[in-house]
Amino acid sequence: MTYPSTEIDKISIELHELAKSYAEKAEALATEPYFREAVMKTAVSNFVWALYHAFGDFDRHALLHELVEQTGAIRRAVNPSELPN
């Protein structure tokens, strides 16, 4: 089996590369330490709302669920002491 072997694998790789480029561009805009948090918050907000508007009503519930899941993942990455036993 060669990677990527499925259509979703190919899409996942493409989305990863696009997200990486978006994050790198946002980070490059945050040249001053004071500005970094504001740029990061704006980048996340704009991306999430773009997804919200791009997908239909049913998919918005999936977006909400995924944001909750990712919030927990980021929380555990920032504070490993919150990992479940």
N, C-alpha and C positions, 0 to 999 in steps of 0.2 A: 504494500500500500504506500503510495506516495502522498505527501502532504503538500498542499491541501487536497483532500480527496473528495470532499462534498461541496455542494454549492454554498452551504452555510459556512464551511471553513473558509472558502474564498471571500465571502462577504465579510466574515469576521476579521480576516487579515486586512482587507481594504478599509474597514471602519477603524481598526486599530491604527493604521497609518494616518488616516485623516484626523483622528482624535489626537494622535501624537503631534502632528503638524499644528493643529489648533492650539494645543497646550504650549508648544514651543513658541508660537507667535505671541500668545498671551503673556507668557513669562518674559519674552523679550521686550514687551511694552512696559513692563514694570521695572524700570531702571532705577528708581529711587526706593529705598526701603519703606518709606512712609506710604508710597503708592502701591506697594506689592499686594497688600491685603485687599485693597479696593479693586485692583485689576482682577485678582483671582475671583473675588465675589461676583464681579460683573460678568466675567467670562463664564462662570458656572451658571449664573442666572440666565444669561442670554442663550446658552446652549440648551438648558432644560426647557425654557419656554419655546425655543425653536422646535424641539422634539414634541412638546405638547401640542403646538399648532399644526405640525406636519402630520400627525397621526389622528385617526378618528376617535370618537368617544370611547369605544370599547378598549382601544389600545392605550388610552389615557389611564385606565385602571392598572394596566400592566406597567406603565411608566411610574405611577405612584408606588406600586409594589417594589419595583426595581430600585427606586430612589431610597426607600426604606432599607432594603437589603444592602445597598452600597453605603448608606450612612453608617450602618453597623460595621461593615467591613473597614471603612476608613477610621471609625472610632477605635476598633481593635488594632489597626496598624499604627495609629498615633499613640495609643495607650495599651500595650500588650497585656497589662495587668487585668484588663477587662475580658480576656479570653476565658471562655467557659472551662470549667475543670474537667 
